[in-house]
Amino acid sequence: MILEKDRQTFSKSIGIIIAIQGLAWFGISVTGIVVKQTTPSIAKKDLSDIQSYTQYIARIIYDNFLVSNARDKVIRPQDFEAFLWIYTVLSGIWVAAALDLNLAIRFKKSRQSYSALVLGVVVLLTSVIDLVLFSLLARDYSTCPFSLSSTSEVTTTDASTTIQNTEIVAEALMPMALTITTGTTIDCKVATGIVMSIAARGYVLWLINVVTAICLISIGTKVFRSPGLLGYEKNTIPRVKFPEQKKGTSANNDFLYYGDNDAFQPQHVTPSSRPRSNNSSTPVVLSSRNQNNYF
């Protein structure tokens, strides 16, 4: 079914925006799978070699979601990889459905309603997966310890005592001469919080996706809605038509007469040639004998 003009504009605009979003999440998912299967260069570096916040964030996310097998965590590396594969498949279908909707509108194909319905279902299903992953990550976030102190290893020998800290000072990057501290218990909350926000698509974008999915499903399901008993097309007046009774007797009279003594005029007949009905209505008088037929 071809959509109406205003719905075509809405669906086309939403389809383009959603296609861009699907490509972004497809790229994130594929990147996560590749990193999980290989060992990135950041993982080979010593903690003391980290010189920027970008490297710090990449390292703690890698350590907490692709390496760490803490028993108290719900999302372990194998679980996180499974979600990455799910997002890869759904994002691929997401992009394909969005492109199909735009192409159907562009070339005026009759599958526009079906394309909108498929895209709406995919977006809504992905939003449900987002909510499930967000809930699981929120549980892990609540169990992460929180401390700003760095981890130190104190070893005592006969000759001396050596204290090994893992603090890295990034004075060139931080105007306030703050420090990047790796190996602390805050790493879990930082890494989980970042991934949790990505899973929720920035929170606001998730809500927009849900509303968009509902609108697309509503547009797509219109083709399956049967009209009501008095349903009629747009810009027309509903009328109850009785079975055909007879046609005009003269050669130039091609009116169709129905059981209600009315004539329906074909388009090629001028209104001036419409015959007048000579039939007169007889009022019905109700009595004790026939009133039961009407009440």
N, C-alpha and C positions, 0 to 999 in steps of 0.2 A: 504494500500500500504506500502510495506517495504521500509524504507529509505536507501539511499546509505551509504557507510561505513563512509565517512567523516561527513555526516549529523547525523548519529547515534551517533558518538563520541561527536559532538557538543550538540545535544539534551540531551544526557545522562548526560553530565557535567552540563549543565544549569539546567536540571531537579533536580539534587541533591542540587545545591545551592539554587534554588527557593523553594524547599521543606523545607529547613532549615529556610529560611526567612518567609515562610508562617506559620510555627510552632511558630516562635517568635511573629509574629503579632496576631496570634490566642491566644496565651497566654496573651498578653497585653490586648486584647479586653475582654477576659473572666475575667481577673483580674479587669478591670474597671467596668464591670457589677456587679461582686460580691461586690466590694467596694460600688457601688451605692445602692445596695439593703440592705447592712448592714452598721453599723456605726463602722469604724475602731478605733483602740485604739488611734491613733494619733489625731483623732478628739475629743477625750474625754479629752485630756491633755490641761492644761492651757498654754497659750503662754509663760509664764515664765518658763515652764518645758522643752522647746525645747532646746536640747543640741548639736545638730549636723546639718550640712547642709542637710543631707539626710532627716531628720525629717522636716526641714524647707521647703524643696521643696515639699515633700509629702503633707504637710499641706496646702500650698498655692494653689497647684493644686486641692486638694479636695475642698477647700473653693471657688475657682473661677469657677470650672467646674461641681461640683456635688452638690453644696449648693447654691451658689449665684444666685439670680434671678434679676440681674440688668437690668433695662428696656432698657438701651442703648446698650446692647450686642446682637449680632446676634445669637451666639451659647449659648443657655441657657441650664440648666441641662438636661431637657427632650430632647432637640435636640442632645446634646452630647451623651446621652444614645442611641438614635436612630442610630447614626453613629457607636457606639460600636457594636450594634446588626448587622448592615450591614457588618462591618469588620469581625465579627465572622463567618457569613455565607460565605462571599467571601473567607476568609482565609481557611475555611474548604474545600471548593471546590478547592481552589488553591492547597492545600496539596494533596488532592485526585487525581487531574489531573496530578500533578508532579510525584506522585508514579505510576500512571497508565502508564505514558510515559516511565518511567524507566523499569517497568515490561514488557511492550510490546517490548522494545528493547532487554531486557535481554533474553526473551523467543522467540524472533523472530516472534512476532505476526504480522498479516497483518494490524492491526489497528494503526500502528505507525504514519502515516500521520494524521489520525483523532485525535489521542491523542495530537500530537503537536499543531494542530489547536485549540483544546479545551483549552489547557493550555495557548496558546498565547492570545486567546480572554479573558480569565479570568484575566490574568495579565494586559492586556490593559484596561479592564473595571475597575479593581481596581486602576490603575494609574489615570484614569479619576476621580474616587471618591476621591483619594488623592488630586488631583488638586482642586476640588470643596471645600473640607474641608480646605485646605490650604488658599484658597482665602477668605473664610469666617473668618477664624482665623486672617488673615492679616488685615481685616477690624477692628476686635475687638482690635487687637494690636495697631492700629493707634489711637484708641479712648481712650486707657488706659492713665490715668494721670501719670506723672513722677515726683517724688520728693523723696529725700533721707532723709527728716525729718521724725521723728517718730511721731505717733499719740499720743497725750497726752490729758488727761482729767483733767481739772482744776476745782476743787470744792471748794467753799469758805463757811466756817462756821463762827460762832461767835467766836469760840475759835482759830481755826487755818486754814491754807490753805494747802490742800493736792494735790500734783502733782503725778499722776500715769503715768509712762512711761512703754513702752513695749519693751525696749531694753534688749537684752540678750548678755552678754559678753562671748565669747568662747575662752578665752586666751589659753587654753590647746590645742585647735585644730588649732588655727591660730598663726603662728610664729610672725606675725606683729601685734598681739594683736588687730586685727580688730574685729568688732562686727557684729552679726547677728541681724538685726532689723526687727521684725515682726510687722505686723499691719501698714506698711507704704504703700504709694501709688505706690511704685516700685514693690510690690508683683504682681500686675496685669500684668505688662509687663514681669516679670520673668516667671510666670506661663504660660501665653499665648505664649511667645517665645519658651518655652520648648515643649509644646504640638504642636505648629506649626511646629517645626523642626521634631518631630516624625511623624506628618501627612505627611510631605514631604519626609519621609524616609531618612533624612540626605541630601536631595537635590541631591547629586551625585547618590545615589542608585536609586532614582526615575528615573533619566535619563537612567541609565543602564536598569531598568525594561522596559521602553518604547522601547528602541532599541531591547532588547531581545524579547519582545512581537511581534514586527514587523517581526523579523527573524523567530520566530516560526510560525506565521501566513503565511509567505511566503513559509516555508517548508511544512506546512500542506495543503495549497491550491494547491500544485502541482498536487495532485491527481485529482482535478477538471478541470485542464487545458487540453483541447483537442489539439492534435498535429495539426500543420499547414497543408496546402495543400501538401507541400513537406516534411512533417515531417517524420523522420525515426529513427530507434533505434540506440543506441550508437554503435560505431565501425562498422557500415554498410554503404554501399553506396546506396543512393536513386536511383531507376530506375523505369521508367514508363513501366508497363507490359500491353501488348495488350491481348485481349481475345485469348484463346487457339484455334489453328487451326487444328493441326493434330499431330499424334505421328509417331515415326519411323516405317518403314515398316518391317525391319528385326527383328528376334527374340532377337538378342543381342543389338539392338539399342533402348534404352528406353529414348532417348532424347525427350523433349517436344518442338515442334516448334510453334512459335507464328507468328502473322501477320507481324512482322517486319523482317522476314527471319532470326531470331536468334534462337539459341538453348540454353535452360537452362539445365544444367547438374545436375542430382541428385548426392548426396554425395557419393554413393557407386560406381559411374562410374569413372574410371581413366581418367585423361585429355588426354592421348594418344589415347583413343578410340573416341574422339570427331570428328564427321564427318565435312567435309568441305562443305560449301554451294556452289553449282554450279550456283546459280542464279547471274546474273549480273544486275547491275543497268543501266537503260536507262536515259540519261540526258533529262531534260525537256527543250524544246525549246519554248520560249515565243514568241507569235506573237500577232497581233492585235485582234485575235479571242479568245485566251485563257488567256491573261495577266490579265483580270479582275478576274479570278479565284484565282489569287495569290496575288493581291494587292488591 
